Every structure is written in C-alpha cells, then in structure tokens.
Amino acid sequence: MARVFGVSSSIVVDVPPDVAYRAVSSPADMGRWSPENLGTTGGAEDGPAVLGTTFVGRNKRGRFRWVTRCTVTAADPGRRFAFRVHAIGLNRPLLPGPIATWEYRFELAGDATRITETWTDDRRAWPAFVANAFDRVATAGSTFADFQARNIDATLRNLKRELETPAG
C-alpha cells in the first residue's frame, strides 16, 4: 500500500477569520479541541504565537503520554498558522528529527470562515514498511494518515462548537 504523507479537512465556522486565527494560533489552547493534545508549555502560553515561537506539546493516546517540541513556521494573522514537530520524548522532547507539520488556513466564506487543517508526515526518510508497521502499533491498527484524518475532523468539530457558542 502506498504511503500517504498528508491529509486535510475543512469546516466553516460562523466567526471572522481573525477570531478563528486567534484561537488556533494559541497552542496552549489546542488541548480544548484536539482528541490527542493536552495543551502546551513554553512559548506563547497566553496568546497567539509568532513566527519562530517554540513550545512543547503534551499529548496522549489511550494511557500513553508523550511530549513534542514544536516551532511555529507560519504566523500570518487571519490567513495561515503552521508549526513543525521536530523532537519527541516521554517526559522531555529529547529525540530530534522531522516528525510532522500542522497547518491551518483561514478563508472568508461569506460572513464566516473556512478553516482547513492539514497534517503532513515529515518522516520521509523512514522506509514505507517500517513506517507502516510503526503506525499500526502506535495507532492500534491504522496508518497515521487515517488516524490523523479522524483527529482532524474531531478537532475541527470541537473548534467550531467552541467558537460558535456564545461566551458566558
């Protein structure tokens, strides 16, 4: 089976692009929407991250917990936010290497915003058979592309629900 190196999905959210961007560009808040992320430490803990910001993502899958080091690679308010995951570890992100890139694009859709979330597998140097075997163990039977497609859909639904719910 050919390896898939990227997946994406979109959703229309009834808020302006700058509101959607402000939410997504605050990595510390990602744990509120993502089924796998528990939030972040370091970097922009209290607001939008800027280009070059480095943060540590805290993650879970079932009972397994790990951390990643990430660097913001795009921060174009109201239009695009992206970060690269480039180290991983159990308690500290000690093992360096290209892991993944996450990107969010924001497009005006009438009075709303189309948010597109994209995951790119940066493990290009891994032989396909090694990546596929690792992926099936790490995701309980899926490829990372299939697994991340489900995570993206859940994240976007959760983000939409939160952003469209009136405060307070």
Secondary structure, 3 states (H helix, E strand, C coil): CCCCCEEEEEEEECCCHHHHHHHHCCHHHHHHCCCCEEEEECCCCCCCCCCCCEEEEEEEECCEEEEEEEEEEEEECCCEEEEEEEEEECCCCCEEEEEEEEEEEEEEECCEEEEEEEEEECCCCCCHHHHHHHHHHHCCCCCHHHHHHHHHHHHHHHHHHHHHCCCC
